[in-house]
Amino acid sequence: MPLASPIHSGSGEWSYSETTDGTSYFISTRPGGMGGMGGMDLYRTRRETGQALSVVNLGSLLNSPYHDRATCIAPDGAYLIFSSARSGDFADRCPHQSFRE
């Protein structure tokens, strides 16, 4: 069963992972992303008190024109692990890790 909008866009969403404070990370092929070769980008969403849930593309710091996918966030949000085919080869999906500053 898909998650509700705006996480579910009608395109394709996978690899949902959530922190203990309710911030979630996932990949999507929704329009407007940076991804080529399949169009997958990493996104984040967080509900702020009294505000609607919004989805944010994580931008060029984490996304590439290649196939970025398979998110896994630490429970405290200290690091995010994902895979990417940055060499341009779908068979070469290397793990990447990003740390929160």
C-alpha positions as CSV (number, residue, x, y, z in Angstrom):
1,M,0.0,0.0,0.0
2,P,1.5,3.4,-1.0
3,L,2.1,6.1,1.6
4,A,-0.2,9.1,1.3
5,S,0.5,12.2,-0.8
6,P,2.9,14.1,-0.9
7,I,5.2,11.2,-0.4
8,H,3.3,9.1,-2.9
9,S,3.5,11.1,-6.1
10,G,2.0,8.7,-8.6
11,S,5.5,8.3,-10.1
12,G,7.5,5.8,-8.1
13,E,8.7,5.8,-4.5
14,W,10.9,3.3,-2.7
15,S,13.2,2.7,0.2
16,Y,11.3,4.7,2.9
17,S,13.4,5.2,6.0
18,E,12.4,7.3,9.1
19,T,14.2,8.8,12.1
20,T,12.9,8.8,15.6
21,D,11.8,12.5,15.2
22,G,9.6,11.7,12.2
23,T,11.9,12.9,9.4
24,S,11.7,10.5,6.5
25,Y,13.9,9.8,3.5
26,F,13.0,7.9,0.4
27,I,13.8,7.8,-3.3
28,S,11.5,8.8,-6.1
29,T,11.3,9.2,-9.9
30,R,8.9,12.2,-9.6
31,P,9.3,15.0,-12.2
32,G,11.8,17.7,-11.5
33,G,14.5,15.6,-10.0
34,M,18.2,15.5,-11.0
35,G,18.4,11.9,-11.9
36,G,19.0,10.6,-15.3
37,M,19.3,6.9,-16.1
38,G,16.1,5.9,-14.3
39,G,15.4,9.3,-12.7
40,M,15.8,8.3,-9.1
41,D,16.6,11.0,-6.6
42,L,16.8,11.1,-2.8
43,Y,14.1,13.1,-1.0
44,R,13.3,14.1,2.6
45,T,10.1,15.1,4.3
46,R,9.2,16.2,7.8
47,R,6.0,17.4,9.4
48,E,6.5,20.7,11.3
49,T,3.9,21.5,13.9
50,G,0.9,23.2,12.4
51,Q,2.3,22.9,8.8
52,A,1.5,20.6,5.9
53,L,3.9,17.8,5.1
54,S,6.3,18.9,2.3
55,V,8.8,16.9,0.2
56,V,12.3,18.3,-0.4
57,N,14.8,17.0,-3.0
58,L,18.2,16.6,-1.3
59,G,19.9,18.4,-4.2
60,S,23.2,18.0,-5.8
61,L,25.1,17.5,-2.5
62,L,23.7,13.9,-2.5
63,N,21.9,13.4,-5.8
64,S,23.7,12.8,-9.1
65,P,22.6,12.5,-12.7
66,Y,22.8,8.7,-12.2
67,H,20.8,6.1,-10.4
68,D,20.6,7.1,-6.7
69,R,18.6,4.7,-4.5
70,A,18.1,2.5,-1.4
71,T,18.1,5.0,1.5
72,C,18.7,4.0,5.1
73,I,18.8,6.7,7.8
74,A,20.2,6.3,11.3
75,P,17.5,6.5,13.9
76,D,19.0,9.8,15.2
77,G,19.5,11.2,11.7
78,A,23.3,11.2,12.2
79,Y,24.0,9.5,8.9
80,L,22.3,8.4,5.7
81,I,23.4,5.4,3.7
82,F,22.4,5.1,0.0
83,S,23.6,3.4,-3.2
84,S,24.5,5.1,-6.4
85,A,25.6,4.1,-9.9
86,R,27.8,7.2,-10.2
87,S,30.1,5.5,-12.7
88,G,27.1,5.4,-15.1
89,D,27.0,1.6,-14.9
90,F,23.8,0.1,-13.4
91,A,25.8,-3.0,-12.3
92,D,28.2,-0.8,-10.3
93,R,26.0,0.4,-7.5
94,C,28.4,1.5,-4.8
95,P,27.3,2.4,-1.2
96,H,27.7,6.0,-0.1
97,Q,27.4,7.6,3.3
98,S,26.5,11.1,4.3
99,F,27.0,12.5,7.8
100,R,24.9,15.3,9.3
101,E,27.0,18.3,10.3
